[in-house]
Amino acid sequence: MDQKNVIPQMIKFNQTLFNTAFEAAVQFQDQVEKIGTTMMEKADWMPGESRKIYGSCVDAYKTSRNNFKSYVDEGFQQGVKLFK
């Protein structure tokens, strides 16, 4: 087999594997976020500022998660381009 054909296939396989695992992690994290948000809403003793901090942390986490995903996708694309 020609390496120029095998390596891009391996990269695409690894990309599919990463995407599947990443989506599973995203779904889990979104569920945990929903639970945390529900707990914050039910906690009457929690000051509003704490709820805002929780919300900003969740937003920052999602932004970082999306940035990470885009960097990995870019890396996979560069890997495929190297062997074309």
C-alpha positions in Angstrom: 0.0 0.0 0.0 1.0 3.5 -0.7 1.7 5.6 2.4 0.2 8.6 0.8 -3.2 6.8 0.8 -2.9 5.1 4.2 -1.8 8.0 6.3 -4.7 10.3 5.4 -7.1 7.4 6.0 -5.5 6.9 9.5 -5.8 10.7 10.2 -9.5 10.7 9.1 -10.2 7.6 11.3 -8.5 9.3 14.3 -10.5 12.5 13.6 -13.8 10.5 13.6 -12.8 8.8 16.8 -11.9 12.2 18.4 -15.2 13.8 17.2 -17.2 10.9 18.7 -15.4 11.1 22.0 -15.6 14.9 22.1 -19.4 14.9 21.4 -19.9 12.4 24.2 -17.9 14.6 26.5 -19.9 17.7 25.4 -23.2 15.9 26.1 -22.0 14.9 29.5 -20.8 18.4 30.3 -24.0 19.9 29.1 -26.0 17.6 31.4 -23.8 18.6 34.4 -24.3 22.2 33.5 -28.1 21.8 33.5 -27.9 20.1 36.9 -25.7 22.9 38.3 -28.0 25.5 36.9 -31.0 23.8 38.4 -29.2 23.6 41.8 -28.3 27.3 41.6 -31.9 28.3 40.8 -33.2 26.2 43.7 -30.7 27.5 46.2 -32.5 30.5 47.7 -29.7 31.2 50.1 -27.2 31.6 47.2 -26.5 35.3 46.4 -27.2 36.5 42.9 -23.5 37.4 42.4 -22.6 33.8 42.9 -25.1 32.7 40.2 -23.6 35.3 37.8 -20.1 33.9 38.5 -21.3 30.4 37.9 -22.8 31.5 34.6 -19.7 33.3 33.5 -17.6 30.3 34.4 -19.9 28.1 32.3 -19.6 30.5 29.4 -15.8 30.7 29.6 -15.7 26.9 29.7 -17.9 26.6 26.6 -15.8 29.1 24.7 -12.6 27.3 25.7 -14.1 24.0 24.7 -15.1 25.3 21.3 -11.6 26.8 20.8 -10.0 23.5 21.6 -12.2 21.7 19.1 -11.4 24.2 16.4 -7.6 23.9 17.1 -7.8 20.1 16.9 -9.9 20.2 13.7 -7.3 22.5 12.2 -4.6 20.1 13.2 -6.3 17.2 11.5 -6.8 19.3 8.3 -3.1 20.2 8.2 -2.2 16.6 8.7 -4.3 15.5 5.8 -2.9 18.3 3.6 0.7 17.1 4.3 0.0 13.8 2.6 -2.0 14.9 -0.4 
